[in-house]
Amino acid sequence: MTATATPTRQTQDATELLIADHKKVKALFEAFENADSSSKKAQLVAQICKELEVHVQIEEEIF
């Protein structure tokens, strides 16, 4: 973010990030449901957890 960004713009950017993150996590959950191996499921769980941590951080810092 640039130094000239307004709080409103910051909130809009964060909202866009959260919407994109929702889509990404939803796709990861779908991939988990369709995964055949436990190793693939474990990989997806780790990735989902990482994405959710980022999501929470954005919410806590911006909202």
C-alpha positions as a Markdown table, in Angstrom:
| # | Residue | x | y | z |
|---|---|---|---|---|
| 1 | Met | 0.0 | 0.0 | 0.0 |
| 2 | Thr | 1.2 | 3.5 | -0.8 |
| 3 | Ala | 1.6 | 6.2 | 1.7 |
| 4 | Thr | -1.1 | 8.2 | 0.0 |
| 5 | Ala | -3.8 | 5.4 | 0.5 |
| 6 | Thr | -6.8 | 6.5 | 2.5 |
| 7 | Pro | -8.4 | 4.3 | 5.2 |
| 8 | Thr | -11.3 | 3.8 | 2.9 |
| 9 | Arg | -9.1 | 2.6 | 0.1 |
| 10 | Gln | -7.2 | 0.4 | 2.6 |
| 11 | Thr | -10.5 | -1.2 | 3.7 |
| 12 | Gln | -11.6 | -1.7 | 0.0 |
| 13 | Asp | -8.2 | -3.4 | -0.7 |
| 14 | Ala | -8.6 | -5.6 | 2.4 |
| 15 | Thr | -12.1 | -6.5 | 1.4 |
| 16 | Glu | -11.0 | -7.5 | -2.1 |
| 17 | Leu | -8.2 | -9.6 | -0.5 |
| 18 | Leu | -10.7 | -11.3 | 1.8 |
| 19 | Ile | -13.1 | -12.1 | -1.1 |
| 20 | Ala | -10.3 | -13.6 | -3.1 |
| 21 | Asp | -9.1 | -15.5 | -0.1 |
| 22 | His | -12.6 | -16.9 | 0.4 |
| 23 | Lys | -12.6 | -18.2 | -3.2 |
| 24 | Lys | -9.2 | -19.7 | -2.8 |
| 25 | Val | -10.0 | -21.5 | 0.5 |
| 26 | Lys | -13.3 | -22.8 | -1.0 |
| 27 | Ala | -11.4 | -24.2 | -3.9 |
| 28 | Leu | -8.9 | -25.8 | -1.5 |
| 29 | Phe | -11.7 | -27.5 | 0.5 |
| 30 | Glu | -13.2 | -28.8 | -2.8 |
| 31 | Ala | -9.8 | -30.2 | -3.7 |
| 32 | Phe | -9.6 | -31.8 | -0.2 |
| 33 | Glu | -12.9 | -33.5 | -0.7 |
| 34 | Asn | -11.8 | -34.9 | -4.1 |
| 35 | Ala | -8.3 | -35.9 | -3.0 |
| 36 | Asp | -7.6 | -39.6 | -3.2 |
| 37 | Ser | -4.5 | -39.9 | -1.0 |
| 38 | Ser | -3.9 | -39.0 | 2.7 |
| 39 | Ser | -0.7 | -37.3 | 1.7 |
| 40 | Lys | -2.5 | -35.0 | -0.7 |
| 41 | Lys | -5.1 | -34.3 | 2.0 |
| 42 | Ala | -2.4 | -33.5 | 4.5 |
| 43 | Gln | -0.8 | -31.0 | 2.0 |
| 44 | Leu | -4.2 | -29.4 | 1.4 |
| 45 | Val | -4.9 | -29.1 | 5.2 |
| 46 | Ala | -1.6 | -27.3 | 5.7 |
| 47 | Gln | -2.3 | -24.9 | 2.8 |
| 48 | Ile | -5.9 | -24.3 | 4.1 |
| 49 | Cys | -4.5 | -23.5 | 7.6 |
| 50 | Lys | -2.0 | -21.1 | 6.1 |
| 51 | Glu | -4.6 | -19.3 | 4.1 |
| 52 | Leu | -6.9 | -19.0 | 7.1 |
| 53 | Glu | -4.1 | -17.6 | 9.2 |
| 54 | Val | -3.6 | -14.9 | 6.6 |
| 55 | His | -7.4 | -14.3 | 6.5 |
| 56 | Val | -7.6 | -13.8 | 10.2 |
| 57 | Gln | -4.6 | -11.5 | 10.2 |
| 58 | Ile | -6.2 | -9.3 | 7.5 |
| 59 | Glu | -9.4 | -9.1 | 9.5 |
| 60 | Glu | -7.7 | -8.3 | 12.8 |
| 61 | Glu | -5.4 | -5.6 | 11.3 |
| 62 | Ile | -7.9 | -3.8 | 9.1 |
| 63 | Phe | -11.3 | -4.4 | 10.6 |
